[in-house]
């Protein structure tokens, strides 16, 4: 289903692990009535994994199986997709993409608090330093729908929630006219 046929938008919130995606998505769903789709949880529930990565101590996502699992729901609209990767999702799914960005020191502290160590910690901090997720989003989606937002403080989060909620309200008004 094309964007213009949906009555509610689809939003992608992405970024390096630890930037605050889930916190933003949960509160955004409460504010907007859109459904929060936690990709990691959906993948677990639907067994969308290929193997287990011993280095990173996490399962490897079967992207094709996940896409098949979400296709109908995404066609309906009204979703907030929360995931640390983005370039494998079909471009047609999203009306807007928000990449949360965090200061490296803040991110390091958040990830160590989560128990990240060694290569997993180092690679995730480097991912943020080198803007890997932002560049993936910019390459995968139309430039005018990709927006980066700072996510260092509670004030940043509140401002981001206000901006995204305002965008949703504008989208709804345009869709209904």
Residue pairs with C-beta under 8 A, 6 or more apart in sequence:
1 75
1 76
1 77
2 92
3 9
3 92
3 95
6 75
6 76
6 77
6 78
6 95
6 175
7 77
7 78
7 175
8 34
8 76
8 77
8 78
8 79
8 172
8 175
9 34
9 77
9 78
9 95
9 96
9 168
9 171
9 172
9 175
10 74
10 77
10 78
10 79
10 80
10 81
10 93
10 94
10 95
11 28
11 34
11 79
11 80
11 81
11 94
11 95
11 96
11 97
11 98
11 164
11 168
12 81
12 83
12 86
12 89
12 93
12 94
12 96
12 97
12 98
12 137
13 21
13 24
13 25
13 28
13 80
13 81
13 82
13 98
13 100
14 21
14 82
14 83
14 84
14 85
14 86
14 97
14 98
14 99
14 100
14 133
14 137
15 21
15 84
15 99
15 100
15 101
15 102
15 133
15 151
16 84
16 102
16 107
16 124
16 127
16 128
16 132
16 133
17 84
17 111
17 114
17 116
17 124
18 102
18 107
18 110
18 111
18 114
18 116
18 124
19 100
19 101
19 102
19 107
19 128
19 151
20 100
20 102
20 151
20 157
21 82
21 83
21 84
21 100
22 38
22 82
23 157
24 100
24 151
24 157
24 160
24 161
24 164
25 36
25 38
25 80
25 82
26 36
27 157
27 161
28 34
28 36
28 80
28 161
28 164
28 165
29 35
29 36
29 80
31 161
31 165
32 80
32 164
32 165
32 168
33 78
34 78
34 79
34 80
34 168
35 73
35 78
35 79
35 80
36 79
36 80
36 82
37 70
37 73
37 79
37 80
37 81
37 82
38 82
39 61
39 66
39 81
39 82
39 83
40 83
42 48
42 66
42 69
42 70
43 49
43 59
43 61
43 62
43 66
44 59
46 65
46 66
46 69
48 61
48 62
48 65
48 66
48 69
49 59
49 60
49 61
49 62
50 59
50 60
50 61
50 62
51 59
51 60
52 58
52 59
52 60
53 59
53 60
55 119
55 120
56 119
56 120
56 123
57 120
61 85
63 88
67 88
67 89
67 90
70 81
73 79
74 81
74 90
74 93
81 89
81 93
81 94
83 89
84 133
85 133
85 136
86 97
86 99
86 133
86 136
86 137
86 140
86 141
87 136
87 137
87 139
87 140
89 140
91 140
91 141
91 142
94 141
94 145
95 145
95 171
96 145
96 147
96 167
96 171
97 137
97 141
97 145
97 146
97 147
98 147
98 148
98 149
98 160
98 164
99 133
99 134
99 137
99 146
99 147
99 148
99 149
100 148
100 149
100 150
100 151
100 160
101 128
101 131
101 134
101 148
101 149
101 150
101 151
102 110
102 128
102 150
102 151
102 152
103 152
104 125
104 128
104 129
106 152
107 124
107 125
107 128
108 121
108 125
111 121
111 124
111 125
112 121
116 124
127 133
134 146
134 148
137 146
138 146
149 156
149 160
149 163
150 156
150 160
151 157
151 160
